[in-house]
Amino acid sequence: MPRYEYRCRVCGSTFEVSRPMAESAAPASCPSGHEDTVKLLSAVAVGGAASAPAGGGGGGGGCCGGGCCG
């Protein structure tokens, strides 16, 4: 289940809530019971072998990247 990060505008605390994606826009109360919260945007890092080009690099299409320039 995805985790969403929120910040309370009243007390400034940051907290996470696990909920289904279908409920991602639903409001969340902070652990202190305040209702004035905002959902934070989380940066997701994707890396590893799956994100590297096959063969270790090289051209990749486009004019000069694909070798059509002389």
C-alpha positions as CSV (number, residue, x, y, z in Angstrom):
1,M,0.0,0.0,0.0
2,P,1.5,3.4,-0.9
3,R,2.6,5.8,1.8
4,Y,1.8,9.5,1.5
5,E,3.7,12.2,3.5
6,Y,1.8,15.2,5.0
7,R,2.7,18.3,6.9
8,C,0.5,19.9,9.5
9,R,0.1,23.7,9.0
10,V,-0.8,24.2,12.7
11,C,2.0,22.4,14.6
12,G,4.5,21.8,11.7
13,S,4.8,18.1,12.2
14,T,5.5,15.8,9.2
15,F,3.8,12.4,9.2
16,E,3.1,9.5,6.8
17,V,-0.2,7.8,6.1
18,S,-0.6,4.4,4.3
19,R,-3.7,4.3,2.2
20,P,-4.9,3.0,-1.2
21,M,-4.2,5.1,-4.2
22,A,-7.9,5.7,-4.7
23,E,-7.9,7.6,-1.4
24,S,-4.7,9.6,-2.0
25,A,-6.5,12.9,-2.3
26,A,-8.5,12.4,1.0
27,P,-7.7,14.7,3.8
28,A,-5.5,13.5,6.7
29,S,-5.4,14.6,10.3
30,C,-2.0,15.0,12.0
31,P,-1.2,12.8,15.0
32,S,-2.0,15.7,17.3
33,G,-5.5,15.9,15.8
34,H,-5.2,19.0,13.7
35,E,-7.2,19.0,10.4
36,D,-5.2,21.7,8.5
37,T,-2.7,19.5,6.7
38,V,-1.1,19.5,3.2
39,K,0.1,16.5,1.2
40,L,3.8,16.7,0.3
41,L,5.3,15.8,-3.0
42,S,7.8,13.0,-2.5
43,A,10.8,12.6,-4.8
44,V,11.2,9.0,-5.9
45,A,14.7,7.8,-7.0
46,V,14.7,5.1,-9.6
47,G,18.1,3.6,-10.4
48,G,20.0,0.5,-10.9
49,A,20.6,-1.7,-13.9
50,A,17.1,-1.3,-15.3
51,S,17.6,2.4,-15.9
52,A,21.0,2.1,-17.7
53,P,21.0,1.7,-21.5
54,A,21.7,-1.8,-22.7
55,G,25.3,-2.3,-23.7
56,G,26.5,0.4,-21.3
57,G,25.7,3.6,-23.2
58,G,26.3,5.0,-26.6
59,G,24.0,6.5,-29.2
60,G,20.3,6.8,-28.6
61,G,18.5,8.1,-31.6
62,G,18.1,11.6,-32.8
63,C,20.4,13.1,-35.4
64,C,23.9,13.0,-33.9
65,G,23.1,10.5,-31.3
66,G,22.0,8.0,-33.9
67,G,25.0,8.5,-36.2
68,C,23.3,10.3,-39.1
69,C,25.7,13.2,-38.9
70,G,28.8,12.9,-40.8
